[in-house]
Amino acid sequence: MRTSTQYRLDRVETRNMFAHIIRRLIFCLLQTSFLSQAFASISYIIVDNEMNEKPQNESLLLISEPARAIIVKDEISKLFDELFNLPYPLQTLEFINTSTEEIEPDFLKGQEVYSLIVQENNIKVVQTYTFRNLKLTDIDLSRNGIQLVENLAFANLSNLEEIYLDENKLTTLNSKAYENLPKLRKLTLMKNYITLLGPSSFDFVKTRYFVLSLSHNRIANIDEDAFKGSNGTNVNLFLDNNLLQQISVNIFHNHSFLEVRLRGNKIRKLTGNLERENFKITMFRIDNNFDKKSLKSLLHWTIRNDITLDCETGVSTNFKNLAQPVHFQKGFSMIFQIFFAICSCWIVVT
């Protein structure tokens, strides 16, 4: 007959065995979860089904397994509402060379995607509210043949930081397409066909260190009020390789720039009020296409406003000759400071 002590020992042993089983079960669950997360972080789901029309009562992709990126490989002519039904956040969604001709407004309809890449397709228009209220941080629509970006096309995206519209066929910069983007810090429109920049073209520039790249366009004229309405600071403005022959310094007044690039143009003179100093430019990059008088004005303007001038001096011994009288006072001051420092050190030592 079993004693009470034996019963107690049996209960303790059973309890210990049960606890061991629970611990093993928890360990296995944690291990499985860790492995699934590790695989999910590198997994790619490729769409193998060709789908050019809106499906009836079902999504093209109803994905239950988490993935870091979805890369669509097959042809799909339209990105439409209910194309995806994602029950989890997605880092990257790519449509590269998929013969896409249209992005339907609200095609992601509140789904949690952070990076959207649609490249090398045949999209002509980016429509109003195409990406409304999404959590996207960057959108890349390069190399699509886009001719028009409608008003509010990128509006109301509270997390959006970067937009790429390079190598399209845009002839204008529609500032009304980029309204209410509080975190936007980069817009690149390189290699388009933009010809002019009118008043308030850059009024959407609101953040610090904003990068605005319009290199390799056909810009021949920039309105003096192009930055009217903008309160961005330390802006990087890239206008390399356009068709500018002159530029008014009034464009820069009341604003601050980290770098302004104007190389690859045919700018022969600065116009506007060179005496006003209510602006800031740290680096000014320009070709040396100036005549003697204009070059002297440029040098005086940059030195007076403490602008670092990076000027291509291929032709010019004149550049150095002109710089000498302007820099003399500054150079003399520096020599005096060095001399004073040496004298101070000598006094301390002796």
Sequence and secondary structure as in RCSB ss.txt:
>XXXX:A:sequence
MRTSTQYRLDRVETRNMFAHIIRRLIFCLLQTSFLSQAFASISYIIVDNEMNEKPQNESLLLISEPARAIIVKDE
ISKLFDELFNLPYPLQTLEFINTSTEEIEPDFLKGQEVYSLIVQENNIKVVQTYTFRNLKLTDIDLSRNGIQLVE
NLAFANLSNLEEIYLDENKLTTLNSKAYENLPKLRKLTLMKNYITLLGPSSFDFVKTRYFVLSLSHNRIANIDED
AFKGSNGTNVNLFLDNNLLQQISVNIFHNHSFLEVRLRGNKIRKLTGNLERENFKITMFRIDNNFDKKSLKSLLH
WTIRNDITLDCETGVSTNFKNLAQPVHFQKGFSMIFQIFFAICSCWIVVT
>XXXX:A:secstr
   HHHHHHHHHHHHHHHHHHHHHHHHHHHHHHHHHHHHHTT EEEE S   S  SSS SEE  S  SEEEE S 
 SEE TTSEE SS EEEEEEESS   EE TTSSTT  EEEEEEESS   EE TTTTTT   SEEE  SS   EE 
TTTT S TT  EEE  SS   S  GGGG S TT  EEE  SS   EE TTTTTT  SBT EEE  SS   EE TT
TTTT   BSEEEE  SS  SEEEGGGGTT EEEEEE TTS   EEES TT    EEEEEEEE    HHHHHHHHH
HHHHTT EEEEE SS SHHHHHHHHHHHHHHHHHHHHHHHHHHHHHHHH 
